[in-house]
C-alpha cells in the first residue's frame, strides 16, 4: 500500500506543478487548479511560511486562497521537486524544494518544503494532511525524521 500512496502523492504534485508552470495555458491552468483541489480533503491544512502573516490555510477554499496569495508575490513558473518521498503506511512524507521567482525582483530561489499527508483507503478519496514550507520540523517530527536529516535532504 505504501508504494501506491507514494504514486498517488506524486500524481497530486505533478498536478500542482502543472498548475504553477509557466508552460501551462490559462484555460489549462484553471483545469489544473480544479484537478489539484479535487485531490484535497475539504479539511486539509496548509501551513506555509506566509501562514505566519496570513494564518493557516484550511480546506479547499484555503488551498485556493494560498494559490492566489502566491500569485501576488511570485511569478508563474515555479515548481516543486522532492528529493525524498516515503510511504509510511497510510501516510506519505515528502521532503524537497519549492522553486520560484520573486514578482518584481526577478530573483530565482528555492525554499525547503515538506508535505505530510494521510492517503485515504480508496483511490478517489481526497488527500488529507498538513503541508509546510520552510524547514518542515512539524512534518518531520510527526513521523520521527530529524530536522537535521530534513535539511540535508532538501538542500539538493
N, C-alpha and C positions, 0 to 999 in steps of 0.2 A: 504494500500500500504506500510506503514512503516514496518509492520511485514515481508512482502515479501522481502523488501530491506534488512532487518536485516538477514534473512535467506540466501539471495544471498551473502551478505558480509561474513557470516560465512563459506559458501562454498568456497569462494575465499581464506579465511585464512586457512581453512583445507588443501587446495591445497598447499599453501605456507608452512605450517608445514610439509606436505609430502615431499616437495622439500628439506627442510633442515634437515629432520630427519636422524639420524644415522641408522635407520632400513630400509631405502629405498635403494634398489639395484641400481647400476649405470644406467642401462637402464631405470628403473622406475623413477629415478631422472631426466633423460633427458626428459621423457614424462611429469613429473610433472612440469618441467620448461616451456615446451611448453603450458601445460594446464594453468598455472598461467599467463604467458604472454598473452595468449589468452583472459583472463578476463580483461586485462588492456586497457584503451584507448590509442591510439597512442600518445596523448599529455599529458599523466599523468606526474606529477611532484613528485619526491621523494626528501625530504629534511631531510635526517637522520643526526645524529651528525657528521659523517665524511664529510658531504657536506661543512663544514667549511674549510676543507682541499682539498677535491676533487671537490667541486662545486655541484650545484643541478643536480640531475639525471633527464633527461627529456625523455619522450617517452618510448616505449617498448625496444629500444636499451639501453636507460639509466637504465631501470629496470634490464636488463640482466647484464649490467656493474656493477650495485650495488651488485648483487649476486656474481659476480666474485671478486669484491673488498672485500666483506665479507669473502670469502673463503681464502683470503690472511691472514687475521687477526684472524679468528675464526675457530675452529674445526667444522666439520659437526656434527650435533646432537642437535642443538638448537630448540627452538620452541617459538611461541608467545601465550600468554594466556591473554585474555581480561576479565577484571572484570566487565566492563560496556560497553554494546553495545546499542546504542539508535537509533531508527528510527526517523528521523527528516524530514518527508515529503519525498522529493526525495533525501535526504542525509542521510548518516549514520555516526555517531561519535562513535568510539571505543576507549576505554582507557584501558591500560593494561601494560604488562611487556614482553619484549623480553628477553628470557633466552639464554645464550650462554656460551661457554668455550673458553678462550683465546688460540690461537695457540702458542705453545711453553711453556707458563706458566702453562697451565692446570687449571687455575683459573676459576671456575664457577661463573657466576654473572648474574644479571638481570638488565635491564635498562628500565625505564619507557618509554612507547611509546604511540602514539595516531595515529589514522587514521581518516581522514575526507574524505569521498568520495561522489560524486554525483552518484546516481544509475540511470541508464537510464530507460526510459519508457518500452522498450521491453526487455524481459528476456535474449536474447542472445547478446544484445549490450554490449560493454565493459564498465567497471567501469571507472569513471573519478575522478580526485581529487588530494589531497595532502596527503602525508604520512610524518610523523615526527617520529623521535626517540628522546628521551630526555623528558624534562618536557612538551612538547607539547603545549606551550602557543598559537601558531597561530591557531592550530586546535580548541582549546577550546574557544579562544576569537571569532573565526569566527561564533560560534553558541551560544555564550553567557554563556558558562560554565566557572566559575572562575578557575584560575590556582591552587588555594589552594584546591578546590574540586578535581581537577585532581590529585594532589599529594596524597591525601588521597585514591582515588580510585585505583591508580596504585601501591600502596605500598603492596598490597596483592599478 
